[in-house]
Amino acid sequence: MSTSRSRPDYDLEPKQIVTDPVQVRAIFHPLRGTLLELLLERAASVQELAAAVGRPKASVAYHVKVLSEAGVLKVVRTRMVRGREESLWGRTARLFAVGDVRLEDAGPSPTLFETAAREAVPALRDDDVRGLIRYAWIDESVAESFWDRVMDLVREYSELDATVPGTRAFALMTAMYPTEHPRLPRRREPDAPGPDEPA
């Protein structure tokens, strides 16, 4: 499996906890999420980002400004282009984790699930989706430990080489959440009395 450990080509923190509703609204916007993902490859100018997403430069500049003001994007270096200084943007962290924040306070914005569902429509139509849901009854500490291992795998996935010719993008979505999923009652031993029977 080919990986590029130098991606991206600038220094960033491994993880940043976002707790401000403004930050949550910024990173869960579909276009801004795409811009953040592109910047895991390398630092890029607004012009390069606009070309990648097929949007006007002014529109992308606005979204870069929103991300910058939310504290999840920064200028990592500059370069001279035709006699003018051009900023190259990068993320502040490889992974953004939502901390203790009330998502309804973030205002109307698509959730991670809505964005993934919309993006997956063509793959669903072509029957080209790999996915499953599994349930486990565990305590919070086990959930945290398991999620840390999942995040290690996500970090490995995000470091795969994006420059190999002839490859295509595959999205990896992960989630873990508490739920009221039912479970079977405990199996009674063959000779054990029922709940209403005398022992």
C-alpha positions as CSV (number, residue, x, y, z in Angstrom):
1,M,0.0,0.0,0.0
2,S,1.6,3.3,-1.1
3,T,1.5,6.1,1.4
4,S,3.1,9.5,1.5
5,R,4.1,10.4,5.0
6,S,5.1,14.0,3.9
7,R,1.4,14.9,3.1
8,P,0.6,17.6,3.5
9,D,3.7,19.7,2.7
10,Y,3.3,22.0,5.8
11,D,3.2,21.6,9.5
12,L,-0.1,21.1,11.2
13,E,-1.4,19.8,14.5
14,P,-2.5,16.2,14.6
15,K,-5.9,17.0,16.1
16,Q,-8.0,20.1,17.0
17,I,-11.1,20.1,19.1
18,V,-13.7,22.5,17.8
19,T,-16.3,23.7,20.4
20,D,-17.5,26.9,18.9
21,P,-20.7,26.7,16.8
22,V,-19.1,29.0,14.3
23,Q,-16.4,26.5,13.7
24,V,-18.9,23.6,13.4
25,R,-20.9,25.6,10.9
26,A,-17.7,26.4,8.9
27,I,-16.3,22.8,8.7
28,F,-19.6,21.1,7.9
29,H,-20.5,23.2,4.9
30,P,-20.2,21.0,1.9
31,L,-17.9,23.2,-0.2
32,R,-15.8,24.2,2.8
33,G,-15.4,20.6,3.8
34,T,-14.1,19.9,0.3
35,L,-11.6,22.7,0.5
36,L,-10.4,21.4,3.9
37,E,-10.0,17.9,2.4
38,L,-8.1,19.2,-0.6
39,L,-5.7,20.9,1.8
40,L,-4.8,17.5,3.3
41,E,-2.9,16.9,0.0
42,R,-0.8,20.1,0.1
43,A,-0.9,23.8,0.7
44,A,-2.8,25.7,-2.1
45,S,-3.7,29.1,-3.2
46,V,-7.3,30.3,-3.6
47,Q,-6.7,30.2,-7.4
48,E,-5.7,26.5,-7.2
49,L,-8.6,25.6,-4.9
50,A,-11.1,27.4,-7.2
51,A,-9.7,25.4,-10.2
52,A,-10.0,22.2,-8.3
53,V,-13.7,22.7,-7.3
54,G,-14.8,24.5,-10.5
55,R,-16.0,27.6,-8.7
56,P,-15.3,31.3,-9.2
57,K,-12.2,32.5,-7.4
58,A,-14.2,35.2,-5.5
59,S,-16.6,32.5,-4.2
60,V,-13.8,30.3,-3.0
61,A,-12.0,33.3,-1.5
62,Y,-15.1,34.0,0.6
63,H,-15.2,30.4,1.9
64,V,-11.5,30.4,2.7
65,K,-12.0,33.6,4.7
66,V,-14.8,31.9,6.6
67,L,-12.6,29.0,7.5
68,S,-9.7,31.3,8.4
69,E,-11.9,33.3,10.7
70,A,-13.2,30.1,12.3
71,G,-9.6,29.2,13.1
72,V,-9.3,26.0,11.1
73,L,-7.4,27.5,8.1
74,K,-4.2,29.6,8.0
75,V,-1.6,31.0,5.6
76,V,1.3,28.5,5.8
77,R,3.6,30.3,3.3
78,T,3.6,32.8,0.5
79,R,5.2,32.9,-3.0
80,M,5.7,35.5,-5.7
81,V,3.5,35.1,-8.8
82,R,3.9,37.6,-11.6
83,G,5.3,40.2,-9.2
84,R,2.6,39.7,-6.6
85,E,2.7,37.9,-3.3
86,E,0.3,34.9,-3.2
87,S,-0.8,33.2,0.0
88,L,-0.8,29.4,0.2
89,W,-3.4,28.1,2.7
90,G,-3.3,25.0,4.9
91,R,-5.3,23.5,7.7
92,T,-4.6,24.1,11.3
93,A,-5.0,20.4,12.1
94,R,-5.1,17.0,10.3
95,L,-8.2,16.0,12.2
96,F,-11.0,18.2,13.5
97,A,-13.1,16.7,16.3
98,V,-16.3,18.2,17.5
99,G,-16.2,18.7,21.3
100,D,-18.9,19.8,23.7
101,V,-21.1,21.9,21.5
102,R,-24.8,22.1,20.9
103,L,-25.1,21.5,17.1
104,E,-28.5,23.3,17.0
105,D,-26.7,26.4,18.1
106,A,-24.6,26.2,14.9
107,G,-27.5,27.3,12.8
108,P,-28.8,25.5,9.7
109,S,-26.0,23.6,8.0
110,P,-25.8,20.1,6.5
111,T,-24.6,17.4,8.9
112,L,-21.8,15.0,8.1
113,F,-24.4,12.3,7.3
114,E,-26.4,14.6,4.9
115,T,-23.2,15.6,3.1
116,A,-22.1,11.9,2.7
117,A,-25.6,10.8,1.6
118,R,-25.8,13.5,-1.1
119,E,-22.3,12.7,-2.3
120,A,-22.9,9.0,-2.4
121,V,-25.9,9.1,-4.7
122,P,-24.0,8.3,-7.9
123,A,-22.2,5.4,-6.2
124,L,-25.5,4.1,-4.8
125,R,-27.0,4.2,-8.2
126,D,-24.0,2.2,-9.6
127,D,-24.1,-0.2,-6.7
128,D,-20.6,0.8,-5.8
129,V,-20.8,1.5,-2.0
130,R,-19.1,-0.5,0.7
131,G,-20.8,0.0,4.0
132,L,-22.3,-1.6,7.1
133,I,-23.7,-0.9,10.5
134,R,-22.8,-3.0,13.6
135,Y,-23.9,-2.6,17.2
136,A,-22.0,-3.4,20.4
137,W,-23.1,-3.0,24.1
138,I,-20.1,-1.4,25.7
139,D,-19.3,1.2,28.3
140,E,-18.0,4.7,27.4
141,S,-14.3,3.9,28.1
142,V,-14.4,1.0,25.6
143,A,-16.2,3.2,23.1
144,E,-13.4,5.9,23.4
145,S,-10.7,3.3,23.1
146,F,-12.2,1.7,20.0
147,W,-12.8,5.2,18.4
148,D,-9.1,6.1,18.9
149,R,-8.2,3.0,17.0
150,V,-10.7,3.9,14.2
151,M,-9.1,7.4,14.1
152,D,-5.6,5.8,13.6
153,L,-7.0,4.0,10.6
154,V,-8.6,7.3,9.3
155,R,-5.2,9.0,9.6
156,E,-3.6,6.3,7.6
157,Y,-6.3,6.5,5.0
158,S,-5.9,10.3,4.7
159,E,-2.1,9.9,4.1
160,L,-2.6,7.7,1.1
161,D,-0.9,9.1,-2.0
162,A,-3.3,11.3,-4.0
163,T,-0.9,11.8,-6.9
164,V,-1.0,8.3,-8.4
165,P,-2.2,8.5,-12.1
166,G,-5.3,6.6,-13.0
167,T,-6.8,6.4,-9.5
168,R,-10.1,7.8,-8.4
169,A,-11.4,9.3,-5.1
170,F,-13.0,7.0,-2.6
171,A,-14.7,8.6,0.5
172,L,-14.4,6.9,3.8
173,M,-17.0,7.8,6.4
174,T,-16.9,6.8,10.0
175,A,-19.3,7.3,12.8
176,M,-20.0,6.0,16.3
177,Y,-23.0,7.2,18.3
178,P,-25.2,6.0,21.2
179,T,-28.5,4.5,20.0
180,E,-31.6,2.7,21.4
181,H,-31.0,-0.3,19.1
182,P,-32.8,-3.3,20.6
183,R,-31.1,-6.5,21.8
184,L,-32.2,-10.0,22.6
185,P,-33.0,-10.8,26.2
186,R,-30.5,-12.9,28.1
187,R,-30.9,-16.5,27.3
188,R,-32.2,-18.6,30.2
189,E,-30.4,-21.7,31.3
190,P,-32.5,-24.7,30.4
191,D,-33.5,-25.6,34.0
192,A,-33.6,-22.1,35.3
193,P,-37.0,-20.9,36.5
194,G,-38.8,-18.1,34.5
195,P,-39.2,-14.6,36.0
196,D,-42.6,-15.5,37.5
197,E,-41.7,-19.0,38.6
198,P,-40.6,-19.9,42.2
199,A,-36.9,-20.8,42.5
